[in-house]
């Protein structure tokens, strides 16, 4: 019996097959961003003092449906950048998240100095080439959707193209697929990609088993400043937040407010 993730992956493979027919890799390699954009480092962006925020541009999701009706990707991304997002995650999956590669390139044209993460269900080398061609600095690799060899190969391909990788896990079993000599940033998704249920404690449990040298990003279901302080105190470098910001009138202002609340709590706890 298939689950949500299986269905998304199947649809993604069909979409990739169509895109390969319509746009050969040679055409991707001719796009200006493929050759002229020097990718920014996601790893360096997550090394700033305090908690780093990867703010997400997302219109919809399978679990919540339409999240933001008035959707202007470049404007949202500019608001994030103005409020010191360490990086910006851009959903490009078109069917269930209503994202697009065009949104990625449009954001790139308006945001030059903040790393852009292509967030999608990447299962084919062609998608890594797409990410480079449409202006991404980094890609998401979901370990749950890949075997160990696929994960290693896609990571190596991205690195060769100058792209950073955020490798995402949900379960302890996913950790068995990871080559720690290769992976420098690990994300733990608090949302089960098979059921879409959220468990905030998931990040803390799994990060206990991760080498200290690896950057740590907690993902999904995050909006409480006290939780962010707890994560930072546990050694988490960054958080990826989408829905909470996207439901705000001004996503960038919501980012700044959440950061300020977390800082105030951290100061209070230290005194």
C-alpha positions in Angstrom: 0.0 0.0 0.0 1.5 3.4 -1.0 1.8 6.4 1.2 2.0 10.1 0.5 5.7 10.1 0.0 5.5 7.1 -2.4 2.8 8.9 -4.4 4.9 12.1 -4.6 8.0 10.3 -5.7 6.0 8.4 -8.5 4.6 11.7 -9.7 8.0 13.3 -9.6 9.6 10.6 -11.7 6.8 11.1 -14.3 7.4 14.9 -14.3 11.2 14.4 -14.7 10.7 12.1 -17.7 8.6 14.9 -19.4 11.1 17.6 -18.6 14.0 15.5 -20.0 12.1 15.2 -23.3 11.3 18.9 -23.4 14.5 20.4 -22.1 17.7 18.3 -22.6 20.6 18.8 -20.1 22.5 20.7 -22.8 19.8 23.4 -22.8 20.0 23.6 -19.0 23.8 24.1 -19.2 23.2 27.0 -21.6 21.1 29.0 -19.2 22.8 32.1 -17.8 22.5 31.1 -14.2 24.2 27.8 -14.8 27.3 29.6 -15.9 27.2 33.0 -14.4 26.1 32.4 -10.8 28.7 31.5 -8.3 26.8 29.5 -5.6 26.8 30.7 -2.1 27.7 28.4 0.8 24.8 27.0 2.9 27.4 25.7 5.4 28.9 29.1 6.0 25.4 30.6 6.3 24.6 28.3 9.2 27.8 29.1 11.1 26.7 32.5 12.3 26.4 33.1 16.0 23.1 32.1 17.5 20.2 30.3 15.7 20.2 30.5 11.9 16.9 30.7 10.2 16.2 29.1 6.8 13.0 30.8 5.9 10.7 29.1 3.4 8.7 30.3 0.4 5.8 27.9 0.2 2.3 28.3 -1.2 0.7 25.0 -0.2 1.4 21.6 1.2 -0.2 18.1 1.1 -1.1 18.2 4.8 -2.4 21.8 5.1 -3.6 22.5 1.5 -3.4 26.2 0.5 -1.3 28.1 3.0 -1.0 31.5 1.3 -3.5 32.8 -1.2 -1.7 36.1 -2.0 1.6 34.6 -3.2 4.4 36.7 -4.5 7.6 34.7 -4.2 10.2 37.4 -4.9 8.5 39.9 -2.6 8.4 37.2 0.2 12.0 36.3 -0.4 13.1 40.0 -0.3 11.3 40.4 3.0 13.2 37.4 4.4 16.5 38.7 3.2 15.8 42.1 4.7 15.2 40.5 8.0 18.5 38.5 8.0 17.4 35.1 7.0 20.5 32.9 6.8 19.1 31.1 3.8 15.8 30.9 1.9 14.1 27.6 1.0 12.1 27.6 -2.2 9.5 24.9 -2.8 9.7 23.8 -6.5 7.4 20.8 -6.4 4.4 21.8 -8.6 1.6 19.4 -7.8 1.1 19.3 -4.1 3.1 22.3 -3.0 2.2 24.5 -6.0 5.9 25.5 -6.4 7.9 26.0 -9.6 11.4 26.3 -10.9 10.4 29.7 -12.3 9.8 31.0 -8.8 13.3 29.9 -7.9 14.9 31.8 -10.8 12.6 34.9 -10.1 13.7 34.9 -6.5 17.4 34.6 -7.6 16.9 37.7 -9.7 15.8 39.7 -6.7 17.9 38.2 -3.9 21.6 38.0 -4.7 23.4 37.6 -1.3 21.4 35.0 0.5 21.7 31.2 -0.3 18.7 29.7 -2.0 17.8 26.1 -1.2 15.9 24.2 -3.8 13.4 22.2 -1.8 11.9 19.3 -3.8 11.9 15.6 -4.0 15.2 15.1 -5.8 15.6 11.5 -7.0 17.3 12.0 -10.4 20.6 13.7 -11.5 18.6 15.8 -13.9 17.1 17.7 -11.0 20.5 18.6 -9.7 21.3 20.1 -13.1 18.0 22.0 -13.0 18.8 23.4 -9.6 22.1 24.8 -10.9 20.4 26.2 -14.0 17.6 28.0 -12.2 19.9 29.7 -9.6 19.9 27.5 -6.5 22.9 27.5 -4.2 21.9 24.3 -2.4 19.5 21.3 -2.8 17.6 19.2 -0.3 18.3 15.5 -0.4 15.7 13.4 1.5 17.3 10.2 2.7 13.9 8.5 3.2 13.3 8.8 -0.5 16.8 7.4 -1.6 19.0 4.5 -1.0 22.6 5.0 0.3 24.1 4.8 -3.2 21.6 7.3 -4.7 22.2 9.7 -1.8 26.0 9.5 -2.1 25.9 10.0 -5.9 23.5 12.9 -5.9 25.5 14.6 -3.1 28.7 14.1 -5.1 27.1 15.5 -8.2 25.8 18.6 -6.4 29.2 19.2 -4.8 30.9 18.9 -8.2 28.6 21.7 -9.5 29.4 23.9 -6.5 26.0 23.3 -4.7 25.7 22.7 -1.0 23.4 19.8 0.2 21.0 19.7 3.1 20.6 16.0 3.7 17.3 15.4 5.5 16.3 12.4 7.7 13.3 11.5 9.7 14.1 8.2 11.3 17.2 6.7 12.9 17.2 4.1 10.1 17.9 7.0 7.7 21.2 7.6 9.4 22.5 4.3 8.2 22.5 5.6 4.7 24.8 8.6 5.4 28.5 8.8 4.7 29.6 11.2 7.4 32.8 12.0 5.5 30.6 13.4 2.8 27.7 15.1 4.6 28.4 18.4 6.3 24.8 19.6 7.0 22.0 17.3 8.3 18.4 18.3 8.7 15.9 16.3 10.9 12.3 16.6 9.8 9.9 16.6 12.7 7.1 15.6 10.2 6.8 12.0 9.2 6.9 12.1 5.4 4.8 9.0 5.2 2.0 10.1 7.5 2.7 13.8 7.8 2.3 13.7 11.6 4.6 16.1 13.6 6.7 15.2 16.6 8.9 18.1 17.7 11.1 15.8 19.9 12.3 13.9 16.8 15.1 16.4 16.2 16.6 16.1 19.6 16.4 12.3 19.6 18.2 11.9 16.3 20.8 14.6 16.7 22.1 12.8 19.7 23.5 10.2 17.2 25.0 12.7 14.8 28.8 13.6 14.8 29.4 17.0 16.4 31.2 18.2 13.3 28.0 18.1 11.3 25.8 21.2 11.0 22.3 20.6 12.4 19.0 21.9 11.1 15.6 21.2 12.7 12.7 21.2 10.3 8.9 21.3 10.4 6.3 22.3 13.0 8.4 25.0 14.6 6.9 28.3 15.8 7.4 28.5 19.5 10.4 30.6 20.6 11.0 28.5 23.8 11.3 25.4 21.5 13.9 27.3 19.4 15.9 28.2 22.5 15.8 24.6 23.6 17.0 23.4 20.2 19.9 25.9 20.2 20.9 24.9 23.7 21.0 21.3 22.4 23.5 22.3 19.7 21.1 22.8 16.8 22.6 25.4 14.4 19.5 26.3 12.4 15.8 25.8 11.9 13.8 25.6 8.7 10.4 27.3 9.1 7.8 27.7 6.4 4.1 27.6 7.3 4.4 29.8 10.4 6.0 32.6 8.4 3.8 32.1 5.3 0.6 32.6 7.2 1.8 36.0 8.5 0.9 39.2 6.8 4.6 40.0 6.5 6.7 36.8 6.5 9.9 38.7 7.1 8.5 40.6 10.0 7.3 37.3 11.5 10.9 36.0 11.2 12.3 39.0 13.0 9.7 38.8 15.7 10.3 35.1 16.3 14.1 35.6 16.5 13.7 38.5 18.9 11.4 36.5 21.2 13.8 33.6 21.2 16.7 36.0 22.1 14.8 37.5 25.0 14.0 34.1 26.4 17.6 33.0 26.1 18.8 36.2 27.9 16.2 35.7 30.7 17.3 32.1 31.2 20.9 33.2 31.4 20.3 35.7 34.1 
